[in-house]
Amino acid sequence: MKTKGALLWGLNEPFSVEEIELGDPREGEVQIRMEAAGMCHSDYHLVTGATPLPSFPALAGHEGSGVVTKVGPNVKRLKEGDHVVLSFIPACGACDPCTQGYSNLCDLGMGLLSGQSISDGSYRIQARGQNVIPMSLLGTFSPYMTVHEYSAVKIDEHIPFEVAALVGCGVTTGWGSATNVAQVRPGDSVAIVGVGGVGMAALQGAVVSGARHVIAIDPVPFKREQALKFGATHAYASLEEAIVPVMELTWGKMCQKVILTMGEMDGAMVDPALTLTAKAGTCVVTSMGNMSDMDVKMNLFLFAMLQKTLKGNVFGGANPRHEIPMLLDLYKSGQLNLQDMISNTYSLEQINDGYQDMLDGKNLRGVIKYTDADR
């Protein structure tokens, strides 16, 4: 079918909304009519080259929700009419990581930036006669997608699509940063560094986990104000500014858990983050850095002698088939505030405006809402 999508044709170029050709579902695949797509900072890493692609063009977008409209052969988990959230990492359930409880590290993730479909290795999208690489084998910045069923999770049809879209990446990643990876416990002091979409979800995870102090750190006044509304007990503009007050607040113990959720990771931030981390505490790196960046600044003597832990994190350590519906259940019960995380909504044609708002610090999360006009 012919539809349209937000394409990138080169580094540091704006998104170009134009016609694409989308293939029908093949073995194990479904076609989805998209209703909403979250505008995650990770897609902007494609623009800057921080996340390198083998080639252009690329169809961005890896966070979204919609309705199944077509089902290919041998699809076992989904049917036409199902409401789904797209999981930015597929989960096959059969590889070693999946069977060991690490669905967020499914072996199928190795092909996320290849553009080649899980089903048969072919390219499912073309534009201007060229194969297109969809972000995370999804490409949610298009009103229609053809994806493998491993990348789609069925949800309650009563959940608003714009809310559901957020748990396909940012909310699940942030929440799991606190609950699964950092393993926040009642009474912990927790610092969240960067309180955009991912950080605000981490903050809520820390609050629900019973943290005594939840310290939000962000240079943008709007985000610090919002963090206090979402449950932060304290807010500071920088790591450096936070260190002395946190020392006083915790009687010198510092934070048992520090979670880095900035839009862009810099290796120079690791040392001050570890300074904020308590003895035997854990610092979690959720933020994405440039793939070519190999430099990290840290005091190795204090790192070893104070027995601190530095942990990586992808998708919040989550099992998407379990945690995506679980998080939406928490939303329904009023324990997880997703609606207020949506700062602004945009049409697909406004995607460049939405990303400029993100860079300007105006959004916790911007969401593209699709209408019949987009299709």
N, C-alpha and C positions, 0 to 999 in steps of 0.2 A: 504494500500500500504506500501511497504518497502521503507524507505528513510534513511536519517541520520540526526543527530543533535548534538549540543554541550551540553553534559550532565554534571551535577554535582552529584557526588556520596557521598559527605561528605564535612564538613566544611574545609576551607583552602586547598582544593584540586584543581588542575588545571582542566580546562574543558577537557572533553574526547569526541572527535568526533567519533561517532560510530552509528551502525544501530539502527533505531527505527521502530516501527510498528505504522502507522497512520490510524485511522479509516475514513471511508467515511462520507460525510455530512449527518446528520440526520435533524430532524425538525428545521427549521430556520437557518440552518448552510450552510456555503460555504467552499469549498476547494480552497486554494490560492497557486499559484506557486510564491514563493518569488523571488524578484529580488535584493533587498538590505535590509540591517538591520543596524541600528545605534547601536553603542556600548556605551550604557549609563552607568554612574557610578552606577545607581540603581541596575543593574544586579550584579555588584561586591559586593553589600551588601548581596546577597545570599551566596557568597563565604565566607564572613567573619562572617555571622550569624547576622549582624546588622539588617537585615530583616529576621526574623525566619520563617522557613518552618515547617509544621507538620511532614514531612518525606522527605527522598530522595529515588530515584533520582529525579532531577529537570531538565527541559529543559529551559535554560535561553533565554533572548531576548524578549523585549516588544516594540521595535521601528522598524518599517519596512514598506515596500511597495511591491506590486506585482500585479498579474493578477488572477482574478477569473477563475478557470478551471472546477469546478463542483458546482452545486447548489442543495441543499436539498429541501424537501417538504416545501411549504408555505413560501418561501423566497420572500419578497415583495420589497426590495430596491435594489437588485443587480441581475445581470445576468452574464452568462459566457462571458469572454472577457473584463469585466470592469476592469479598473485600480483602485486600492484602496490603501489607507493608513490605517494601523492598529492603532486604538485608544486604548491606554493602559488601559483606563477605558471605559467599555461599556456604552452606553446611550440608555436606553429602551424608554424614552420619556413619560412614563406613571406613574412612581412612584412619590411620593411627592417631592423629590428634583428636579427631571426633570421638573415637571409641575410648580415648583416655580422658574425655571430659573437656577438651579444648576445641570446641566447635569454632571459636573465633580464630583459630589457627588452621582451619581446614586446608588440606593440601591443594584444593582447587583455587585457593587464594593466589597461588603462584602465577596464575594467568590473568589476573585482574586488569593489568595494563597492556595486555597483548592485543585486545580487541577480538580475539578468536573465541567463538562460542564454546561452551562446555559440551554441547551435544555432539558436534562433529568437527570442530575446529574451523568452521567457515566464518566469514564476516557477515553479519546480519543487517548491516546498515551501509548505505552508499550515499554519497553527495557529490555532485559535479563529476560523476563517473568514477569516483575514487572510494576505496574502502575507508570506513570511519571507525575509529577506536572509541567505544563508549566507556566512560568512566566506570570502573568496577564491573564491567560487563553489563551495565545498566543503562545509563544515559537518561536520568529522570528529567532533564531539561528538554523534554519533548512530550507532547500530549499522548503519544502511544509508545509502547516498548514491547519487544519480544525478548523474553528472558527465560532462563532455565528455572524449573520449579524449585531447585535448591536455593534460589535467590529470593523467593517470595514466601511470606509467612501470612497465613490466614488470620484475620482478626474479626472482632465483633463488629457487625455492620452498623451499629449505632454510634460508633466513635466518629467524631468529625474528622474528615480527611486531613485538614490542615494540622490538626493535633497529632493524628496517627503518623503523619510523615516524619515527625521529629524523632521517633524512636527507631527509625531505620539506620541512624548513625549517631548523631550528636548526643541525644539524651541517654541512650543505652551506653555509649562510651563514657560519658561523664558520670552517670549513676554508678556504673560498674567500677570506675576508677576509685570511688570511695568504698563501695560495698564489697566488691570481689577482689580487687587488686591491693588497695591499701588496707582493706579489712578494718575499717573504722569500728571502734568499740565504744560502748557507753563510757562517758567520762573523758574521752580523748580530747586533746586540743588539736584542731585540724586547720591547716592553712590551704586555701585554694588560690592559686596564682593565675589570674586571668579568668574573668567571670562573664564570658560571652555565653553562647548556647551550651557548649560542653561544660564549662566551668560552673554555670548555674545549676546544671543537672548534678554535677559532683557535689556542689554545696547542699542541694536538697538530699542527696544520698547520705551525706555526713549528718545532717540534722535528724533524719529519720533513724539513723543508726545510733543516735543518742550522744553525739559529741557534746562536750561541755562548752567548749569555745569553738566557734566557726569563724575563721578570720579570712575575709575576702581581700585580695590584693589586685588592684587594677589601676592603671593611670587615668582611666576615663571616669570623670565624676558621675555621669549618668549610670554607669554600670555599678559603681560603688553604692549609689543610692538604691538601685534595684536589688543589689545583693542583700542589703539590710531588710528589705521587704520580703525577700525569699527566706530569711532566717539567719543570716549572718549576725554574729554578735559584735563584730568589729570590722572596720574596713580601712585600708591604707592604700596609698598611691603607688608604692614600690616595695620591693623586698628590703631594700636598704632602710627605708623609713619604718618598716614593720619590726625590725629585729629588736631594738631596745624596748618598745612597748610590749612586745610579746614576751621578752625576758622578764619584764616586771609583772605581766599578767599571770605568767606560769611559775613565778618564784624561781626563775632560772632554769626550769626544766625544758623549755621550748616545746615544740609541737611533736606529738607522737607520729602524726601523719602530715606530710606536705605533698600536695598534688599540683603538678604543673599542667595547666590547661590553656596556655596562651595560644593565640592563632598561629604564631610562628615561634619555634624553639631556637634558642641561641645557646651554644655550649657554655658561654660565659655566665649563664644564669644558674648553672648547677651548683657552683660553690656557695653563693648566698642562700640558695634553697636548702643546701645541706647545713649551713649555719643555723637556719631556722628549725632544723630537724633535731629532735631530742636524742639523747643517748639510746641506742638500740631502736631508734625510730626508723620510719620508712619514708622515702621520697619517691614518688611515682611520676614518671615522665610520660604524660599522655600527649603532649604537644608534638606536632610534626616539625622536624627541621629539614633543611635542604639535604637531599640524599648525598651530596658530595662533601658535606661538612663533616670533618673528622676531628675537630678541635673541641675538647671539653676541659674547662678549668675547674679543678677541685683540689683540696688539700688532702692528699692521700694518707698522710700521717693521722690526721684527725678522723678521717673516714674509717680507717682500720681501728684505731685505738678507742673510738667511741662506738664501735660496732654498729654502724648505720647501714641501712640497706637502700640501694638505688635500683628501682625496678622499671622496666619498660612495660608498655601497655598498648594493646590494640583491641578496639571494640569493647573495652571495659571488661575483658575476660569473660564475656557473656556467651551463653548458649542462646542464639537468637530465637530459636523455636520455642524456648521456654520463657525467656526474659522479655521479649517484645510483647506478648500477650499479658505477662505479669505486670509490666510497667503500665500498660493501658488499664488494667484492673485497678492499680493504685490511683491512676488518674480518675477513674470513675468513682472511687471511694473517697476522693478528696485529699488523699495523702501525697499526691504528686501534682504540682501546679505546672501544667503544660501550656494552658491557654495564655497565661501572662508572659510566657517566654517568646511569644510571637509578637515582635515589635511592629512589623509592617508586612503587608501583603503586596504582591506585584503581579502584573501580567508577564507572560513570557517575553513580550517585546520590551519590557522595562528591566530586563535582567542586568544590564550594565549599571543602571541607576541603583539597583538593589545592592550590587557589590560595592559600589562607591559608598553607599550608606554604611555598609559593613566596615569598610576601611576607615571611615570617618568616625566610627564608634557610636553610631546612632541606633544600632540594632543589637538585641540579644540574639534573635534569629529572624531573618527575613524568609518569607515563604511565597513561592509562586503558586497562585490558584488558577487552575485551568478552567476555561469556559468554552462554550461551543464556538466562540469566535476564534479561539486558538486552534481549533481542529479543522 
